[in-house]
Amino acid sequence: MTSYKYVDPILRTAEDLARTKNTAAVYNALRTMPLADFIGLSGDNLAKSFPHLAKHIATMPTPEVQARWTGHSGHQLLTKSCNLVRLLQLQSYHLRGRDIGSGPILDYGCGWGRLTRAMGYFADPDLVHGCDPMAASLELCNKHGVRANLHQIDPIPAAFPLSDILFDLVFSYSVMSHTSMESTMAILRTVRSVIAPDGFFATTIRPVEFWAMRSQAFGEERTAALASDHNRTGYAFVEIGGGEGLSKNHYGDTSFSIERFTAMAEETGWRLARIDRDTLEQYQILMVLQPV
């Protein structure tokens, strides 16, 4: 990522604060830079010029690891991450007239922490949480120094690991685009149990058009059948196998109609508040839920 000179004074201030080991003060200083520059920070790149600050900033996985979890890496992934975070901000302003970060935040299905670390722009690290069913994901977060409270959660959760917390924001990006009906319902119930009364849950689902895009992988006959399932029932799912800790019966490629997903949300104590989409993500529809 390109480093711009206009952020150097901010980095110098943060470096001085980092010498005192005051993490909250360091992040307060860093929040004066643009979001894109904050998300692009990496302890690897800072270590030479800002060695004390670098200890407070997560390093980046290799491009191969980034792509294995997200399909993208480098500047392209940075752009997508910034867009998604700004989309979350937009929902908060629409629904509540305020930015995110005034209470605890949960990245549900955090992977290696690419969005978890971005939440430090809005809230101190002790308010940021990430959870994932895969131990390998959490190991990557720890290896690279992601500053957040990390939790392993069951693929089909019955409860969240913490019962004494209510989240102001929960987001789950490209998770329900892979989970079975049973797993999706369990996640909806679990998140509902830990959402604050004025909090919201932003998650993504895939539209029926996704299946045509996957015709080369699955074949035209199979994807046509999956699209037919979606159009008939509002849901289509195909197993693709999962990583460590993921059951192949409950992990794959998934699509939901807005109507079917809305009904599932209502059954688990939510109401659909907003629908949105990022133009860079053709097959991810953002469903914004509020508790009822």
C-alpha positions in Angstrom: 0.0 0.0 0.0 1.2 3.5 -0.8 2.3 5.5 2.3 1.4 9.2 2.2 3.5 11.9 3.8 0.4 13.7 5.2 0.0 10.9 7.8 3.6 11.1 9.0 2.9 13.7 11.7 0.1 11.5 13.0 2.4 8.5 13.1 5.1 10.5 14.9 2.6 11.5 17.5 1.4 7.9 17.9 5.0 6.7 18.1 5.6 9.1 21.0 2.5 7.9 22.8 3.4 4.3 22.1 6.5 4.7 24.2 4.2 5.2 27.2 2.4 1.9 26.4 -0.9 3.8 26.5 -2.8 1.9 23.8 -6.0 4.0 24.1 -4.0 7.2 23.5 -2.2 5.6 20.6 -5.5 4.7 18.9 -7.0 8.1 19.6 -4.1 9.6 17.7 -4.4 7.2 14.8 -8.1 7.9 14.5 -7.3 11.4 13.2 -6.1 9.9 9.9 -8.4 8.8 7.1 -10.0 5.4 7.5 -8.2 4.1 4.4 -4.9 5.0 5.9 -5.8 3.4 9.2 -6.9 0.1 7.6 -3.7 0.1 5.6 -1.5 0.2 8.6 0.7 -2.8 9.2 3.2 -3.5 12.0 5.6 -4.9 9.4 5.8 -1.7 7.5 6.0 0.5 10.6 8.7 -1.4 12.4 11.7 0.4 10.9 10.5 4.1 11.3 8.0 3.7 14.2 9.2 0.7 16.2 7.1 1.5 19.4 4.0 2.1 17.4 4.5 -1.1 15.4 4.0 -3.1 18.6 0.5 -1.8 18.8 -0.5 -2.6 15.2 -1.3 -6.0 13.7 0.9 -7.3 11.0 -0.5 -8.7 7.7 -0.7 -12.3 6.6 1.0 -13.2 3.4 -1.0 -12.4 0.2 -1.6 -16.2 -0.2 -3.2 -16.4 3.2 -5.3 -13.3 2.7 -6.6 -14.7 -0.6 -7.3 -18.1 0.9 -9.7 -16.6 3.4 -11.2 -13.8 1.3 -10.5 -14.4 -2.4 -8.4 -11.2 -2.6 -5.3 -9.6 -1.2 -3.3 -6.4 -1.2 -4.8 -3.1 -2.4 -7.8 -4.8 -3.9 -8.7 -6.3 -0.5 -8.0 -2.9 1.2 -10.5 -1.2 -1.1 -13.2 -3.8 -0.4 -12.6 -3.6 3.3 -12.9 0.2 3.3 -16.1 0.0 1.3 -17.7 -2.5 3.7 -16.7 -0.6 6.8 -18.2 2.6 5.3 -21.3 0.7 4.5 -21.6 -0.3 8.2 -21.2 3.3 9.1 -23.9 4.3 6.7 -26.4 1.9 8.2 -25.7 3.2 11.7 -26.3 6.8 10.7 -29.5 5.8 8.8 -30.9 3.8 11.7 -29.5 5.7 14.8 -28.1 9.0 13.6 -24.6 8.2 15.0 -21.4 6.4 14.1 -20.4 2.9 15.1 -18.1 2.5 18.1 -20.0 3.7 21.1 -20.3 0.2 22.4 -18.9 -3.3 22.0 -18.5 -4.6 18.4 -18.4 -8.2 17.2 -17.0 -9.5 14.0 -18.8 -12.8 13.6 -16.7 -15.1 11.4 -13.6 -13.0 11.8 -11.2 -15.1 9.8 -7.7 -13.7 10.1 -9.1 -10.4 11.3 -9.1 -8.2 8.3 -12.2 -6.4 9.4 -11.8 -6.9 13.1 -8.6 -4.8 13.1 -10.5 -2.0 11.2 -12.8 -1.7 14.1 -10.0 -0.1 16.1 -10.7 3.0 14.2 -14.0 3.4 16.0 -13.6 1.7 19.4 -10.7 0.9 21.8 -9.4 -2.7 21.3 -11.0 -3.9 24.6 -14.5 -3.2 23.0 -13.7 -5.1 19.8 -14.5 -8.8 19.6 -14.0 -11.4 17.0 -15.3 -15.0 16.8 -14.8 -17.9 14.4 -15.5 -21.7 14.5 -12.0 -22.3 13.1 -9.1 -22.4 15.5 -6.8 -21.7 12.5 -8.5 -18.4 12.0 -8.0 -17.4 15.6 -4.4 -18.6 15.6 -3.7 -16.3 12.6 -5.3 -13.4 14.5 -3.1 -14.0 17.5 0.0 -14.6 15.4 -0.4 -11.3 13.7 -1.3 -9.4 16.8 -4.9 -8.4 16.1 -5.9 -6.3 19.1 -9.3 -7.7 20.0 -11.1 -10.2 22.3 -11.1 -13.5 20.4 -13.5 -16.4 20.9 -14.0 -19.8 19.3 -17.6 -20.6 18.6 -19.4 -23.7 17.5 -20.4 -23.9 13.8 -24.0 -24.4 14.9 -23.9 -22.3 18.1 -26.3 -22.8 21.0 -24.9 -19.7 22.8 -22.3 -17.0 22.6 -19.1 -17.7 24.7 -19.8 -14.6 26.8 -23.2 -14.1 28.4 -22.6 -10.8 30.1 -22.1 -8.6 27.1 -24.5 -6.8 24.7 -23.1 -5.7 21.4 -23.8 -2.3 19.8 -22.9 -3.7 16.4 -22.5 -7.3 15.1 -21.4 -7.8 11.5 -21.0 -11.1 9.7 -19.5 -10.7 6.2 -19.7 -13.7 3.8 -20.7 -16.1 6.5 -24.3 -16.8 5.7 -23.4 -17.0 2.1 -21.8 -20.4 3.2 -23.9 -21.7 6.0 -26.7 -24.3 5.9 -30.2 -23.5 7.0 -29.7 -25.0 10.4 -26.4 -23.2 11.0 -27.9 -19.9 9.8 -30.8 -20.1 12.1 -28.5 -20.9 15.0 -26.4 -17.9 14.3 -29.4 -15.6 14.1 -30.6 -16.8 17.5 -27.2 -16.6 19.1 -26.5 -13.1 17.9 -30.0 -12.0 18.9 -29.2 -13.1 22.5 -26.2 -10.7 22.7 -27.4 -7.6 20.8 -28.1 -4.4 22.6 -31.6 -3.0 22.4 -30.6 -0.2 20.0 -27.9 -2.3 18.3 -28.0 -3.9 14.9 -26.7 -7.0 13.0 -25.4 -6.6 9.5 -24.9 -9.8 7.5 -24.7 -10.8 3.9 -26.6 -13.3 1.7 -26.3 -14.3 -1.9 -28.9 -13.7 -4.5 -30.1 -16.3 -7.0 -27.9 -14.8 -9.7 -24.9 -16.3 -7.8 -25.6 -19.7 -9.2 -25.2 -18.8 -12.9 -21.7 -17.4 -11.9 -20.8 -20.8 -10.4 -21.8 -22.8 -13.5 -18.2 -23.5 -14.5 -17.5 -24.9 -11.1 -20.6 -27.0 -10.6 -21.8 -27.5 -14.2 -24.8 -25.9 -15.8 -27.3 -28.6 -14.9 -26.5 -28.5 -11.2 -26.5 -24.7 -11.0 -29.8 -24.6 -12.8 -31.2 -27.0 -10.3 -29.9 -24.9 -7.4 -31.4 -21.7 -9.0 -34.6 -23.6 -9.2 -34.4 -24.6 -5.5 -33.9 -20.9 -4.7 -36.8 -19.7 -6.8 -39.1 -22.4 -5.4 -38.2 -22.3 -1.7 -36.1 -19.1 -1.2 -33.0 -21.2 -0.3 -30.4 -23.2 -2.0 -27.3 -24.9 -0.6 -24.6 -27.1 -1.9 -21.9 -28.7 0.3 -18.3 -27.8 -0.7 -16.5 -29.1 2.4 -15.1 -27.0 5.2 -11.9 -26.3 7.0 -10.9 -27.6 10.4 -13.9 -27.3 12.8 -16.4 -26.9 10.0 -18.9 -29.7 9.2 -19.2 -30.3 5.4 -22.9 -30.8 5.9 -23.3 -27.3 7.1 -20.6 -25.4 5.1 -20.8 -24.8 1.4 -22.3 -22.2 -1.1 -25.7 -20.8 -0.1 -28.3 -18.4 -1.4 -31.4 -17.0 0.2 -34.2 -14.9 -1.2 -34.8 -11.7 0.7 -38.3 -12.9 1.6 -37.1 -16.2 3.0 -34.3 -14.6 5.0 -36.6 -12.0 6.4 -39.0 -14.7 7.6 -36.0 -16.5 9.3 -35.0 -13.3 10.9 -38.5 -12.6 12.2 -38.7 -16.1 13.6 -35.5 -15.5 15.6 -36.5 -12.1 17.1 -35.3 -9.7 14.4 -36.9 -7.2 12.0 -35.4 -6.3 8.6 -34.4 -2.6 8.9 -32.5 -2.0 5.7 -31.1 -3.7 2.6 -27.9 -2.4 0.9 -25.1 -3.5 -1.4 -21.6 -2.6 -2.4 -21.1 -2.4 -6.2 -17.7 -4.1 -5.8 -19.5 -7.2 -4.3 -22.0 -8.3 -6.9 -23.1 -11.4 -5.0 -23.3 -10.1 -1.4 -26.5 -8.4 -0.3 -26.3 -6.6 3.0 -29.2 -7.5 5.3 -29.4 -5.1 8.3 -31.4 -6.4 11.2 -32.6 -4.8 14.4 -34.0 -6.6 17.5 -37.7 -6.7 18.3 
